[in-house]
Amino acid sequence: MDLGLRQQLKLTQQIIMTPQLQQAIRLLQLSRLELVETVQNELLENPFLEEAVEENIQPAEEKRSGSEDDKDAYSAEVARNADWEDYLGDFSSTSRQSSRHELESLEEGANFEARYAGTKTLEGHLAWQLRFSRLTDEEKDIGEAIIGNLSSSGYLQASIQDLAALAGTTAEKIEKVLSAVQRFDPVGVAARTPQECLLIQLENLHYDRDPILVSLVVEHLEDLEAKRYKTILRKFKLTLEDLKEYLGIIQGLDPMPGASFGGSEPTYVSPDVYVYRMDDDFIIVLNEDGLPRLQLSSLYPDSIKTAKPTDKEYYQEKKHSAEWLIKSLFQRQRTLYRVMESIVRFQKDFFLNGISCLKPLILKDIADDINMHESTISRITSNKYAATPYGTFELKFFFNSSLSLEDGTEVGSESVKSLIKRYIAAEDPKAPMSDEHIGELLKEELKVSIARRTVAKYRTALGIPSSSKRRIFF
């Protein structure tokens, strides 16, 4: 065997992910809020990238000349002096002035409190009541220690001894203040067990005088949850009507009084696209609120002339970086608009009639429609939201699997889920529908053969319990 070093010429093709290409791909995946943050950071770091002044912005219609195609606009107009708002005007099915007027009219329709509401927490709500209570200063300090040891559901997580050691007082004083806090709104907060929580609420409603009702809460909560009613009827010698009345009272109580306040900060969604209905047509407007209008700095020509040879390379790099960012933003908005436009074409019945008319759709359908790769469609629909006449949905929502109908057509899985939810909402609680019965109703309405286990899978995905757990015996 001949072993040795040799030189050899070889011609191969290889895709290289340049930093600019990586940036363009990353911009596709960013949500609108993340995009705004990214652009603001670039404005701070790149001296040749600046935000355009309002007076210097010309309407997009004046800048376009004749039938200029997208490639000319992309390579010439954007690279020379890019105005992002013009791009948004280009990729909009209505003029910039009319879309701005529509958005402003929507804002004017809601008052300030409806648009900006402070977050109310359980701890703050109880502390506010504690400050205005008739407790002494020492007792208010104990109350703060109690409120600070509550779970998100409103239950006390510390023992009386631990609270006494924390506040430097006696267990008797802790019990007194705890009793007062438990009568705050919501009633039953700071309870140690579910039974104690419900008993406090019964006392507040003056139902604690009924020994049977108290016994049901103290001793038979598990029997009531498991619907073992025969044992309760025999023990207390009750009729069905009497037990039904007791159940109505207990079901009106709140076993988790602090849950309505939430335990974490809400997540706010800012739509990337607005879809408005105008008769049987739709207007698509990209959300431009807060997006800076970018252009190359006018200082660049003077700077490059007076720059030292060692600085020219840096200036050229920053200039190319600014141009590439503007081009990438232009391409992102262009792609987002085209994808949303294609989704509206495929899902027109949804935008006309609602979720029940959502059709099956996959990424390949949109990719073939607008001549793009599926990976690009996947990236541009990630973390993007569209405000529609029927609510705000993630763009991924419009892509769903299909079920074949008997006539050869298909129906989307989300439409089937919507019908299942509607059937169950209208059912008789004394005789809830089984999964087989729901499957028969779907076959009658949609002409689709759907197995019981498929109905059960969709029902579970909707968070709806089985028919046995939905049944009410009275």
N, C-alpha and C positions, 0 to 999 in steps of 0.2 A: 504493500500500500504506500502510495506516494503522499506524504504529508508535507505541507509547506504553505507559505503565504503567497497569494496571488491577487492581482488587481482585475476587477471585472466591472464592466459597464452594464447597468440595469435600468430600464425605463419603467417606472410605476406611477400610478395615480394615487394621490393621497389627499384626504380632506384635512385641512389644518384650521383649527378653531382660533382665529385671531382674536385679540382682545376686543376689537370693535364688533366682531360677529357675536362674541359672547355677551357683550353689552346689549346688542339688539335683541337677542333671544331672551335675556333676562328682563328687558323692558316689556316684552310680550306677557310675561307671567305676573308682573306686578299688578296689585290692585290700584285703584285710583288714588287712594290716600298714600300708598307707598310710592307711587309714581311722583306725586307732588313733592314728597320728602326727598326723593332722589334728584329731582330737577333743582330743588333749592340748594342741595349740597353741591351740585355741579356749578351753580351760579356763584357760590362762595369760593370754590377752588379754582375755577377757570377764569383768568382775567379777561379773556377775549369773548366771553359769553355774557350777555346782558339781557335784561328784560326790556322789551320795547315800550316806548312811551305812547300813551293813548293817541296823542295828536298826530304821531307819525304813522299811524296805521291807516292804510287805505283799504277800502272794501275789496274783497276778493274778486268781485265781478269786474272791477276796473283793472286789476292786474292780469286777468286772463285775456288772452288774445285769440279769438277765433276758436278753432277746434283743436286745441293743444291737448295731446294725450297725456296719460298719467306718467309715462316715463320722462317726458320733457319737464313736467311740473316737478317731478321728483329730483331730477339731476340738476336742472338749471335754477328754477325759482327758489327751491329750498336751500340749495348750497349758497346762493348769493346773499339773500337777506330774508331769513325765514320768519314768518309771522304765524305762530301756532293757531291763533284765533281764526286766521284765514283758512287754515287747513280744516279746522272744525266746521267752518262755514262750507267748505267744499264738500266734506263728507257729511252732509246733512240733507235730508229730504225737504227742508224748508229753509228760508233765508235766515241769516244770523239775526236780523232785527226782529223778525216775527217770532223766532224761537226764544229770544231773550224776553220778549213781551209776554209770551206764554208762561215762562218760568217765573217772571215777576208777578204775574197775576195769580199764580198758584201760591206764591209766598204771601201775597197780600190777603189771600182768602183765609189764612190762619193767623190767629193772634199770637203774640209773643210767647205766652205761656204754653200754647199748643206746640210750638216749635222747639222751645228750650225749657226743659223741666228739670229741676234738681232731683237728685236721687235721695229718696227717704230710706234710712236704714232703721233696723229694729233698735239698735243701741241709741241712736239719736232720738228716736220717737219716745223711748222710755225715759231717757235723760231729760227731755223737755218736760215730761209729766212730773218727774222727780223734783225738778227745780221749782215747780209751782204747787207742790204738795204742802201739807201742813206738818210735815216731819221736821224734827229739829236738825240742826247742822250735823250733829253726830250721826243721826239716823240717815241723813242724806249721804254721808260718807260711806255708811254701810250699804246703802242702796246702790251707790256707784260700784262697789265691789261685787254686788250681786249681778248687776247688769253687765259688768265686764266678764262674767263667767257663764254667759248664756251661749247655747249652740245656735246655729242658723235656723233651727226649727223652733227656738224659743224655750228649750228645756235647760234647767240648771245643771251644769257639769261639775260643780264642786260640792263637797259635803258641807254640812253646817260647821263641823269642827275646822275644816280648812278655811272657811270664810271667817270664822271667829279669830283664828290665828292671823289671817291676812289683815283684818280690820282692827286687831288688838282689842277685842271686846268679848262679851260672853255669848254663849249659844242662845240664851233667852232673847237677847236683843236682836240677834240675827233672825230668829224665828218671827219676831214681831215685824221687822221691816220686810222680811220675805213675804209675809202674809199681805202686807200693803202693796208690794210690787206686783203680786199675783192678781190683784184687783185692778191694775192699770189696764189700759187698752193696748193690745188685745187681751181680753180676760182669759186667764189661765196660763199666761206667760210665766216663766221661772218655775214651772212645776217640775217635780222630780220624776214622775211616772205618768203614763197616759191616763191612768185611773184618777190620779190627783188633778190633772188638768181638766178632765171632764167634770169631776165633782165640783170644782171651783166654778165652772160655767153653769152647772145646774143650780148651785147656790145663788149665783147672780140672777138667774131667771126664776128663783123661788120654787124650783122643782125638787129641792133636796128634802122636802117634807114627805115625799112618797117613798116608803121603805123599799118597795119593789123596784122602782126606778134606780134607787141608789144601789141595791143589790145587783141589778143587771150590770151596772157600770163596774162595780168592785169585783164581782165574782164571775161574770159570764160574758166578758168582752170577746173571749176566744170562741165561745159557742155562737155568739151573734155573728162573728166574722165568718165562721165555717157554716153558718145557716143551720145549726143544729137546734131547730125550734121545738121539736117534740119534747126534748128533755126540759126545756124552760116551761112549756105549757103544763106539763105534768107537775113540776115542782111548785109553781106558783098558782096552779089551777086557774089559768087565764083562758079566755076565749081568743080566737084569731083576731077579732077586732081590737081587743085590749092590747095584744102584743103588737099589732100594727101601729097603734097609737104610741106605744112606748118606743118602738123603732123609729118613728117619725121624729120624736124628740131627740133621741140619741144621734140620729143622722144629721140633725141640724146643728150639732156641736162641732167644734173645730179641734181635732186632736193635735194639730201642729200650728199653733197660733202665730208663730213667727215666720212661717214659710212664705207668707204673702209679701214680706219685705225683701226677700231674696238674700242670697249670701255673697254675691259677687257683683262687680260692676258690669252693666250690660254692654254688649258688643254692638256698636253702631255701624250701620251699613250705608255707604254712600253710593247710589246707583251710578254706573258708568254710562248708561244709555237710558234715554227716555223714549218710550213708544206711545204716541198719542193717536187716538182713533179719530178720523175725520170721515164721517159717513161710512162707506165700505173700504176706504183707503186708510193708510197709516203713515204717520210722520215719525221719522227717526231722528233724534237729536242727541248728539254726544254731550255729556256733562262737562262743561268747560269751567265750572265754578272753582276758583282757586288755582287754576293751571296758569303758570306764568307764560307770557308771550315772549318767545326767545328770538334773538337775532345776534349776529356777529357784532362785536364792539366796533364802533367807528374809530377807535384809537389804534386798531391793528396796523393800518397802512403806515401811519406816522411812526409807530413803534418799530416796525421792521426795518424802516429806512435808517433810523438812528441807532439801531441795536448793534452791539458788538458781535463779531463773528461767533464768539462762544455762546451768545444768547440767541442767535437766530434759530438754532436747532430747537431750543426750548419753545420759542414763539411759534415755529411751524408745527410742532407737536400739539400745542394747545389749540392752535387754529383748526387743525385737522380733527382734534377731539371734539371741539365745539360743533363743527360742521357735521360730523358723524352723529352726534347726539341729536341734532335737529332733524337729520334725515331719519334716524331710528324712531324718533317720536312721530314724525310724519307717517312713517310706515306702520307704526303701531296703531295710530288713529285710523288710518286707511283700512287696515286689516279688520279692526274692530267693527267699523261701520259696515264693511262688506259682509262679515259674518252675521251681524245682527240683521242685515237686510235679507240674507238668505234664510235665516231662521224664521223671520216674519213670513216669507213666501211659503216655507214648508208647513209652518204652524199657524196659518191664517185662521183656521177654524177656532183655535184656542183664543186668539186675540179678539175674535168676534163673539164667542159663546162661553169661554171659560175652560176650566181644567178638564171637564168631562169630555171635551173634544180634542184633547191633546193626542197627536198622532205619533206613531213610532218613528224615531229618528236616530241615526248614528253619525259619528264623526265623518265617515266616508261620504255620506250624502252631501254634507256641506262642503267637504273638500273637493268633490267632483263638480259641484255647482259653481264654485268660484275659482277653480283651478289652483288649489293650494294643497300642500301636504297635510296629512292627518295630524302629524305632530304639531304643526303650526296652529291648527284649529284647537287642539287640546290645550296648548299653552295660552292662547288668547281667550279661551273660555274659562280658564282657572281664575278664581277669586274675582270674577266680574259679575256685576248685578245689573239687571234691567228692570226699570219701573214700568209696569204695564197697566192697562185698565183694570186688571184683576189682582194687583198687588206687585210687590217687588220679589223677583226670583233670581237665583243664581243662573247663569247661562247654562251650566251643566244640567239644570232642571229640564230643559227642553229636549234633552237627549234621553230616551228611554227605550226599553226593549219592547218587543211586539208579541201579540198573540194572533194567531191565524184564525180568521172567520170562515164560516162555512161557504161563503160566496167567493173565497179566494183572496179577499182583502185582509188588512191587518188593523189592529187597534192597539194603542199604546198602553203599557202597564199602568201608567199614572191615571189614565182614564178609568181603568178597571178598579183601581184603588179608590178613586173618587166615588164610583157607583157603590162599592162595598160600604164605604162610610155613610153614604146617603141611605142605603137600605137599613143599616143597623140603627141609624138615628131615628128612623120612622117605625121601628119594630115595636111590638107590644112587649113591655118589660116583663110581663107575667109569662109570656111564651116567646122568648127570643129565638131568632132564626138560627138554625144549624148551618154549618159550612156547606152541607149538601144542598140545603134549600137556597142559600145564596148563589151557589153554582147554577141551580136551575133558573133562578131569576136572571142571572147574567146570560144564560143561553137564550132565554126568551127575548131579552132586550137587544143583545149584541150579536146573537146567532153565533156564539163562540162556545166551543166545548172546553170547559175548564175543570180540572180535577179538584177534588175536595182538598187535597194537600196544598194545591196552589192557592186556593182561597184562604186556607189557614196561614200560608206564608205571607200573603198580602195583608191579612188581618193582623198578624203579629207585627209586621213592619209598621202598621198604623198605630200600634200600641193599644189595640182593642182586645179585651180578654175573650175567652171562649164563651159559648152560649150558657154553659152551666154556671159560670161566674157572673154572667150578666143577668141571670134570672132573679126576679123579685117575686116572692111567693104570695104577696098580698096585693 
